[in-house]
Amino acid sequence: MAPKREGGKLVAENRKARFNYDIEEKLEAGIALLGSEVKSLRTGKANIAESYAASEGGELYLINAHIAEYTQAGRANHEPTRRRKLLVHRREMGRLAGAIKKEGMTLVPLKLYFNARGIAKVELGLGKGKKLHDKRETEKKRDWDRQKGRLMREKG
């Protein structure tokens, strides 16, 4: 069972996103889903680790997100990795599309969850990809923070 969020249920989390990307801004977007996809999400069967968001034809799409097929759906089932339309305001979409094209940034899904009203939402992060040396530096910082925490617990 997925852990509870502030009034909602967390379905999937992209834990590698903060390691691979330097996230500068976060925003929430709705997702246009089919009925069998919602049922599958409620059981917690989703993976957004390899997915990203892209602007095509003036609209924003979530690409390569895997939502498992719902076994009881029969013929009315969905394709697991189909492109899903993201629901954002037009002004916000234009700003994001501009950042993606001009500044070479990427829209990465961070979390997929149901809000307090039971509506499926995705938290997107606008960020730049980290280079290998930046990733090493992040790893060193995490390791030092872990060691520092251990030392502080031992002494005090």
Residue, then its C-alpha position, 0 to 999 in steps of 0.5 A: m500500500a502506498p504511503k499517505r500524503e497531505g490528504g492524498k495518496l502517493v502512487a509513484e515517486n521518481r527518486k532518481a530525478r533529484f540525483n540526475y537533474d538540478i531541479e529549479e522549479k516545481l509545479e502541479a499538473g493534472i493528467a487526462l486518464l482513462g478509467s482503467e488507468v485510474k483503477s490501476l493507479r488506485t492499486g499503486k501500479a505505476n512507474i515514472a522513473e524513465s518518463y519525461a514531459a514534452s511540449e507538442g502541438g501547443e500541448l504538454y504530454l507525459i511520455n514513457a510513464h508506465i501505468a500497468e494494465y488493470t486486470q479486470a478491464g478486459r477489452a477496455n484496457h489501456e496501453p501501459t506506456r501511452r502518451r498522456k496529456l497533462l492539464v496546465h494553464r495556457r500561460e504556464m504551458g507557454r512559459l514551460a515550452g519556452a524554457i525547454k526550447k531556449e534554455g535546454m531544460t527538461l520537465v521531469p515528473l517527480k511524483l504521481y499522486f491523488n490529491a485530497r479530492g481524489i484527483a490524479k496529479v503529477e508534480l513536475g520539476l523543471g531542471k537541467g541535467k547534471k554532469l557526471h562530476d556534479k553527480r559525484e559531488t552530490e554523492k560526496k555531500r550525502d555521504w558526509d551528511r550521513q557521517k556527520g549525523r552518525l557522529m552527532r548521535e554518538k556524541g550527544 
